Amino acid sequence: MKALTRSSCALLTCAITSLAFAEPQVIPLWEGGAPGFENRRTEPEEARDYWVRNIHNPSITVFPAPKDKANGAAVLIIPGGGHRELVFKAEGVDAAEFLNNLGVTAFVLKHRLARETNSPYSLQIHPRQDAQRATRLIRSRAVGWKLDTNRIGVMGFSAGGEVAALLVYSPTAGDTNSVDSIERMDCHVDFQIVIYPGPLGVPTGPIPADAPPAFFLVAADDRGHVEPVLTQLEKYREARRPVEVHLYAKGGHGFNMGRRSKLATIKTWPQRLADWLADNGFLNPATTTVTNK
């Protein structure tokens, strides 16, 4: 009996260890590859400790919220990287883990990179296409992931903030005549979180009258990234849409989730996001509608 008990314990330990270190699920946005580039979908990605390149088969990596914390909210995370690479760990995985702790299911997007050397992709077309498809895919599987379809947001860092803008400020209706059920889904988001965004993608005209509630954050010494936040703030105020902005005195660019910063304000900035999500009802299992004041 002792041998059997030890064997059972060993098996149980292995099972627990396997679960603890299980790789997150990766779902390609299109089963047969991105439209027009299907022949490139099998090309391997190039990955290092903190970045990913050579993305020709765009995907989402799924980080489900823990069952004991899950509240039904979800966020599509778009890492930065200047459209040449994706800072997948610090602005993808780390952000997903933070949101998971709040009970939010996270999906980290790997989109096609328009500024990578010899890239065949258009900055105005393919990242937007990938973000729209990812949002439609999330909405199409909301029941399986136990998501509240009134609390699905997007979070973008730097160049990822530009992609978020391309998603948020573009038409969102699905193609009702498509043979692809995912393409028939709407791709609107219910809130946006944008951290030190770049200038591309910010609308030149007014924002839509139904623009989602927004949270913007940037450091004042981040050259070239303050203006996109202030521009969107002005447009949100003109449209009388809910918006919150945090402008820190120092911090520079690329501080990610604040873990590596020596500045107390930057190190703790994610708490401001948690407060905003809670104050606006996005962490509440009972859907709360954000209204204008």
C-alpha positions in Angstrom: 0.0 0.0 0.0 2.9 2.3 0.7 4.2 1.9 -2.8 0.8 2.6 -4.3 0.3 5.7 -2.1 3.7 7.1 -3.1 3.0 6.4 -6.7 -0.4 8.1 -6.5 1.1 11.1 -4.8 3.8 11.3 -7.5 1.2 11.2 -10.3 -0.9 13.8 -8.5 2.2 16.0 -8.1 3.0 15.7 -11.8 -0.5 16.5 -12.8 -0.6 19.6 -10.6 2.8 20.7 -11.9 1.7 20.2 -15.5 -1.4 22.3 -14.9 0.6 25.1 -13.3 3.0 25.3 -16.2 0.5 24.7 -19.0 1.1 26.8 -22.0 -1.7 29.4 -22.7 -3.9 28.5 -25.7 -3.0 30.2 -29.0 -5.8 30.6 -31.5 -5.0 31.7 -35.1 -7.4 34.5 -36.2 -8.0 32.6 -39.5 -7.8 28.8 -39.7 -6.4 28.9 -43.2 -4.2 32.0 -42.7 -4.7 35.7 -43.1 -6.7 36.6 -46.3 -4.3 37.2 -49.2 -1.3 35.8 -47.3 -2.4 32.2 -46.7 0.8 30.8 -48.1 2.8 32.5 -45.3 0.9 31.1 -42.3 3.4 28.3 -41.7 6.4 30.6 -41.4 7.9 30.4 -37.9 7.8 33.4 -35.6 11.1 34.9 -34.3 11.0 35.2 -30.6 13.3 36.4 -27.8 12.8 37.0 -24.1 10.8 40.1 -24.5 9.8 40.5 -28.2 8.2 38.6 -31.1 8.8 39.3 -34.8 8.0 37.7 -38.2 4.3 37.3 -37.6 2.4 36.0 -40.6 -0.2 34.0 -38.9 -1.9 36.5 -36.6 -3.3 35.0 -33.4 -4.7 35.6 -29.9 -3.1 34.0 -26.8 -5.8 33.2 -24.2 -5.3 34.0 -20.5 -8.5 32.9 -18.8 -9.3 34.6 -15.5 -9.1 32.3 -12.4 -12.4 30.6 -11.8 -12.6 32.0 -8.3 -12.1 35.5 -9.5 -13.7 35.6 -13.0 -16.3 38.3 -13.4 -17.1 38.0 -17.1 -15.1 41.0 -18.3 -12.5 40.6 -21.1 -9.7 42.7 -22.7 -7.9 42.3 -26.0 -4.3 43.4 -25.3 -2.2 44.9 -28.1 1.5 45.2 -27.2 3.7 47.9 -28.6 7.0 47.7 -30.5 6.9 50.3 -33.2 5.2 48.0 -35.7 8.6 46.3 -36.1 8.2 43.8 -33.2 5.8 43.1 -30.3 6.9 43.5 -26.7 4.9 40.4 -26.0 6.1 39.6 -22.4 6.2 43.0 -20.7 3.2 44.6 -22.6 1.3 41.4 -23.2 1.8 38.6 -20.8 2.4 40.9 -17.8 -0.7 42.9 -18.6 -2.7 39.8 -18.9 -1.6 38.5 -15.5 -2.5 41.8 -13.9 -6.0 41.7 -15.5 -6.4 38.0 -14.5 -5.9 39.0 -10.9 -8.8 41.4 -11.3 -11.0 38.6 -12.6 -10.7 39.7 -16.3 -10.0 37.2 -19.1 -7.2 38.5 -21.3 -6.3 37.9 -24.9 -2.9 39.0 -26.2 -2.9 39.9 -29.9 -0.1 39.0 -32.3 -0.8 41.2 -35.4 1.1 41.6 -38.6 4.0 44.1 -38.5 4.0 46.8 -41.2 7.4 48.3 -40.4 9.4 45.1 -40.0 12.1 44.8 -42.7 10.7 43.7 -46.0 7.2 43.6 -44.6 4.4 43.1 -47.2 1.8 44.7 -44.9 0.1 48.1 -44.9 0.1 50.0 -41.6 -3.4 51.3 -42.2 -4.9 48.0 -43.3 -3.5 44.8 -41.8 -3.1 45.7 -38.1 -6.7 47.0 -38.1 -7.9 43.9 -39.9 -6.2 41.7 -37.3 -7.6 43.7 -34.3 -11.1 43.6 -35.8 -10.9 39.9 -36.5 -9.6 39.2 -33.0 -12.5 41.2 -31.4 -15.0 39.3 -33.6 -13.4 36.0 -32.7 -13.7 36.8 -28.9 -17.3 37.9 -29.3 -18.1 34.7 -31.3 -16.8 32.5 -28.4 -18.1 34.6 -25.5 -20.4 31.9 -24.3 -17.7 29.3 -24.1 -15.4 31.7 -22.3 -18.2 32.9 -20.0 -17.8 36.5 -21.1 -20.3 39.4 -20.7 -20.6 40.8 -24.2 -21.2 44.3 -22.7 -17.8 44.3 -21.0 -15.3 43.5 -23.7 -12.5 46.1 -24.0 -9.2 46.8 -25.7 -5.8 47.7 -24.2 -2.9 49.1 -26.3 0.6 50.1 -25.5 2.5 52.6 -27.7 2.1 51.3 -31.3 -0.5 49.0 -29.9 -2.4 52.1 -28.8 -2.4 53.1 -32.5 -3.8 49.8 -33.4 -6.4 50.2 -30.7 -7.4 53.5 -32.2 -7.8 51.9 -35.6 -10.1 49.4 -34.0 -12.1 51.9 -31.9 -12.6 54.7 -34.4 -13.4 52.5 -37.4 -16.8 51.1 -38.4 -17.6 48.0 -36.4 -20.6 46.3 -38.1 -20.0 42.7 -39.3 -20.7 41.5 -42.9 -24.1 40.0 -42.6 -23.6 38.3 -46.0 -20.3 36.6 -45.2 -20.1 32.8 -45.2 -17.7 33.1 -42.3 -19.8 33.3 -39.1 -17.0 35.2 -37.3 -17.0 37.9 -40.0 -20.7 38.4 -39.3 -20.0 39.5 -35.7 -19.8 43.1 -34.6 -16.3 44.2 -33.5 -17.1 47.1 -31.3 -15.4 47.4 -27.9 -17.1 48.6 -24.7 -14.1 50.4 -23.3 -10.5 51.3 -24.3 -7.3 51.5 -22.2 -4.4 53.3 -24.0 -0.9 53.6 -22.5 1.6 56.1 -24.1 0.1 55.8 -27.7 1.8 56.8 -30.9 0.3 59.5 -33.2 -1.0 57.1 -35.9 -4.7 56.1 -35.8 -5.9 59.2 -33.9 -8.9 60.5 -35.8 -8.5 63.8 -37.6 -12.2 64.6 -37.2 -14.7 64.1 -34.3 -14.8 60.8 -32.6 -18.0 58.6 -33.0 -20.9 59.7 -30.8 -20.8 56.2 -29.2 -17.1 56.1 -28.6 -16.3 53.7 -25.7 -15.3 55.0 -22.3 -11.6 55.6 -22.3 -8.6 55.5 -20.0 -5.4 57.2 -21.2 -2.0 57.3 -19.4 1.3 58.8 -20.4 4.4 60.6 -18.9 4.9 64.3 -19.7 8.6 63.6 -20.7 7.6 61.0 -23.3 8.4 62.9 -26.5 5.8 62.4 -29.3 3.4 60.4 -27.1 1.7 63.1 -25.0 0.0 64.9 -27.9 -2.0 61.8 -29.0 -3.5 61.5 -25.5 -4.3 65.2 -25.3 -5.9 65.2 -28.8 -8.1 62.3 -27.9 -9.0 63.9 -24.5 -10.1 67.0 -26.3 -12.2 65.0 -28.8 -13.8 63.0 -26.0 -14.7 66.1 -24.1 -16.2 67.6 -27.2 -18.3 64.5 -27.8 -19.2 64.4 -24.0 -18.0 60.8 -23.8 -16.5 59.3 -20.5 -12.8 59.7 -20.3 -10.0 59.6 -17.7 -6.4 60.8 -18.3 -3.3 60.3 -16.1 -0.4 62.5 -17.1 2.7 61.8 -15.0 5.5 64.3 -14.6 8.2 61.7 -15.3 8.5 58.2 -16.6 9.7 58.4 -20.2 8.5 55.8 -22.7 8.1 52.1 -22.5 7.7 51.6 -18.8 5.2 48.8 -19.5 3.3 47.7 -16.4 5.7 49.8 -14.2 7.6 46.9 -12.6 11.0 48.0 -13.6 10.6 51.7 -12.8 12.2 53.4 -9.8 9.4 56.0 -9.7 6.6 55.2 -7.2 4.0 56.9 -9.5 5.0 54.7 -12.4 5.4 51.5 -10.5 1.9 51.8 -9.1 0.1 53.1 -12.2 -1.8 49.8 -12.8 -3.7 50.5 -9.6 -5.1 53.6 -11.3 -6.4 51.3 -14.0 -7.9 48.9 -11.5 -9.7 51.8 -9.8 -11.1 53.1 -13.1 -12.3 49.6 -14.1 -14.0 49.2 -10.7 -15.5 52.7 -10.6 -17.1 52.3 -14.0 -18.6 48.9 -13.2 -16.4 46.9 -15.6 -15.4 44.5 -12.9 -19.0 44.0 -11.7 -20.5 40.6 -12.7 -23.8 42.5 -13.0 -23.4 44.6 -16.1 -23.2 48.3 -15.4 -23.9 50.8 -18.1 -21.6 53.9 -18.2 -23.6 57.0 -18.9 -22.7 60.6 -19.8 -22.9 63.2 -17.1 
